[in-house]
């Protein structure tokens, strides 16, 4: 993908004398979001599958943060939360928080835990965990280490009690964190992937000829892919010479 981006930007420079600073693109490019929301994601990093196309169309992406979330959600486990994520965004389902302190941590994901970092922040905010301790908790949850989990549960309960959070609420939150953490995705990883998805969509939306040519150049030894890209060019009205 990085090679295709470089090939494309060099071709744009050769054709138009314009240098694209793809490391620092504006994150609110309308043609890019229009392309994603129409499900025209052939040749877009990580978003090519039919399921991803449907998800983009149903969610109607309008912020870069949602591209990050889509990449983290569309995997076994978190996929169960996708309908709820879509409905909450469009106001068809209420956004509920088990404690008011969780609002700012979960606001960008409509009250749903999507990232490992959110689990760490919740433990820090509600139960006075240091971020290092939050990471130990995240690892124990990810590995389903029962002994460690029992210790962490007690620690969370005591920390929350210091903040006047009753045991029923704190254990409800802990159970949700535990259920989620088995699937949680690392947000910094999802953001890096999401940015590459955005860059490739930006190039396809704004420089379609150079982008499709770059994809074919990179995959020129794979005839199936080349044929697929040729059909995509035809559907986009780009002549094949």
Long-range contacts (C-beta under 8 A, 24 or more apart in sequence): 1-45, 1-196, 1-200, 2-196, 3-218, 4-200, 4-211, 4-214, 4-215, 4-217, 4-218, 5-196, 5-199, 5-200, 5-203, 5-214, 7-213, 7-214, 7-217, 7-218, 8-203, 8-207, 8-210, 8-211, 8-213, 8-214, 9-203, 11-210, 11-213, 11-214, 12-207, 12-210, 15-210, 20-203, 20-207, 22-199, 22-202, 22-203, 25-198, 25-199, 25-202, 27-64, 27-198, 28-64, 29-202, 29-205, 29-206, 31-202, 31-205, 31-206, 32-198, 32-201, 32-202, 32-205, 32-206, 33-61, 33-62, 34-205, 35-201, 35-204, 35-205, 36-61, 36-67, 36-201, 37-61, 40-204, 41-201, 42-228, 42-229, 42-232, 43-200, 43-204, 43-211, 43-212, 43-215, 43-229, 43-232, 44-197, 44-200, 44-201, 44-204, 45-193, 45-196, 45-197, 45-199, 45-200, 46-71, 46-193, 46-196, 46-197, 47-197, 47-201, 55-82, 55-86, 58-86, 59-85, 59-86, 59-89, 60-89, 60-90, 64-194, 64-195, 64-198, 65-108, 67-194, 67-197, 67-198, 68-187, 68-190, 68-191, 68-193, 68-194, 69-108, 69-109, 69-114, 69-190, 70-194, 71-185, 71-190, 71-193, 71-194, 71-197, 72-114, 72-115, 72-185, 72-187, 72-190, 73-114, 75-183, 75-185, 76-183, 77-182, 77-183, 78-114, 78-180, 78-183, 78-184, 78-185, 81-112, 81-114, 84-112, 85-109, 85-110, 85-112, 85-114, 88-112, 98-169, 98-172, 98-173, 98-176, 99-126, 99-165, 99-169, 99-173, 101-125, 101-126, 102-126, 102-173, 113-176, 113-177, 113-180, 113-184, 114-184, 114-185, 114-187, 115-184, 115-185, 115-186, 115-187, 115-190, 116-142, 116-181, 116-184, 116-185, 116-186, 116-187, 117-186, 117-187, 117-188, 118-184, 118-187, 119-177, 119-180, 119-181, 119-184, 122-173, 122-177, 123-156, 123-159, 123-177, 126-156, 126-159, 126-160, 126-163, 126-165, 126-170, 126-173, 127-155, 127-156, 127-157, 127-158, 127-159, 127-160, 127-163, 127-165, 127-170, 128-159, 128-162, 128-163, 129-155, 129-156, 129-159, 137-177, 138-181, 138-184, 141-177, 141-178, 141-181, 141-182, 141-184, 142-181, 142-182, 142-184, 144-182, 149-178, 208-236, 208-238, 209-238, 212-236, 212-238
